[in-house]
Amino acid sequence: MRDIERLMRRDYVRALRRWLGYRELRSLVSAGAKVWPQLNHERIRLKRSELADISGRLSVHLSARPHREADGMALRGFYVRKSESALKRPLIYVNTAHHPAAVGATFCHEVGHHLAARLFAGKKMEPVNFFYDAAYATHLDDPVELAADVLVSLAAYPEPIARRIFAKSCSGGLVARAQHLSAEAVTQICNHLKRGYRVDFTRSGQPRRDLTYLAGMVHFAKLRWGILAEYDL
Amino acid sequence: MKKKTLGEVLKERREAMDLTQRELAAKLGVKASHVAYLENGRRRPSLSLLRRLGDVLGLETEPLFLLAHPEAKALLCKREAAPSKRPENAWRKFLGDHALLARNKITPRELRVLRQVNMLGRVSSPRHFLFILNSIRQAVEEDSI
């Protein structure tokens, strides 16, 4: 719960300004549109069967299987960069024990790492990027994670939907200081996720899991609002 | 590059939020002159005021605390330099489980790769190392086909 409160307070526009310039964001969107031509125009909902196709096109290994052992559910996925000594192609792992919408978001995030590699060419990159459930706040301090999350936000909230949710219902409108989501925006986001992704926070019967998904919802929605407010995308 | 002071951070944030010193003071429950003193660096906020500043201005309280008390940074850096207990324990447990290492035929080269993974400081359970390794092994096998 504290994580959610913290995310609600964080200034996403500030993080975007700090880590991702307009040009970098545009090139990330262009790269993403090569994978999903409807990116930022229509909502993207990934089916399990599509993950292998996309990985094949990107020439990336895909490991999609459940991991529940120990605290395995906390691990949503990871991306391993290719290396001369070990992997000839990068590897994306997604934990399929999660809700299908969460699996899709994780895959999108890991593809974001793959696409963003060019943005950060020349910078020292970690050999592995982990995506843990409870680590959204740390993504705001890490350009590599933030870039990967941008792709998820654009996939879940294409521009027409983002404008409808954020431009009208939030008290500040599209001013570049997107901070608190209004109650009306939260309602609209919940409806959007329920209709588009069959995510219903009130019906899963797993309160702890719901809270982590809720943190994800706040994070990606605020990030999307920030992108709209700061870059008008 | 010169690092910003607490006063500069507060002033910048207050102005970005279009608040006057008086308005911010009202939200914090202090006098406007106190806000002016904080922004000029002539006063240090108490811990409870720091928390309220974080809430009202939407700023993280820990960096604010460090700006208000730079001398505390040395103590905290020492704490941060030490690896966090949980991941380190996970790695030690993994390395110490000789039966597990033998059963899964983990080579010294693979251990080197996993040590790198451990240095990222995110893996919280010994079983995760095995899971990550198996995912990589599978991919390497696919590469060699």
Boltz contact constraints between the chains, C-beta under 6 A:
constraints:
  - contact:
      token1: [A, 9]
      token2: [B, 58]
      max_distance: 6.0
  - contact:
      token1: [A, 11]
      token2: [B, 58]
      max_distance: 6.0
  - contact:
      token1: [A, 61]
      token2: [B, 139]
      max_distance: 6.0
  - contact:
      token1: [A, 63]
      token2: [B, 135]
      max_distance: 6.0
  - contact:
      token1: [A, 67]
      token2: [B, 131]
      max_distance: 6.0
  - contact:
      token1: [A, 69]
      token2: [B, 127]
      max_distance: 6.0
  - contact:
      token1: [A, 70]
      token2: [B, 125]
      max_distance: 6.0
  - contact:
      token1: [A, 70]
      token2: [B, 127]
      max_distance: 6.0
  - contact:
      token1: [A, 71]
      token2: [B, 125]
      max_distance: 6.0
  - contact:
      token1: [A, 87]
      token2: [B, 139]
      max_distance: 6.0
  - contact:
      token1: [A, 88]
      token2: [B, 143]
      max_distance: 6.0
  - contact:
      token1: [A, 91]
      token2: [B, 139]
      max_distance: 6.0
  - contact:
      token1: [A, 93]
      token2: [B, 135]
      max_distance: 6.0
  - contact:
      token1: [A, 126]
      token2: [B, 120]
      max_distance: 6.0
  - contact:
      token1: [A, 127]
      token2: [B, 116]
      max_distance: 6.0
  - contact:
      token1: [A, 128]
      token2: [B, 117]
      max_distance: 6.0
  - contact:
      token1: [A, 130]
      token2: [B, 122]
      max_distance: 6.0
  - contact:
      token1: [A, 179]
      token2: [B, 58]
      max_distance: 6.0
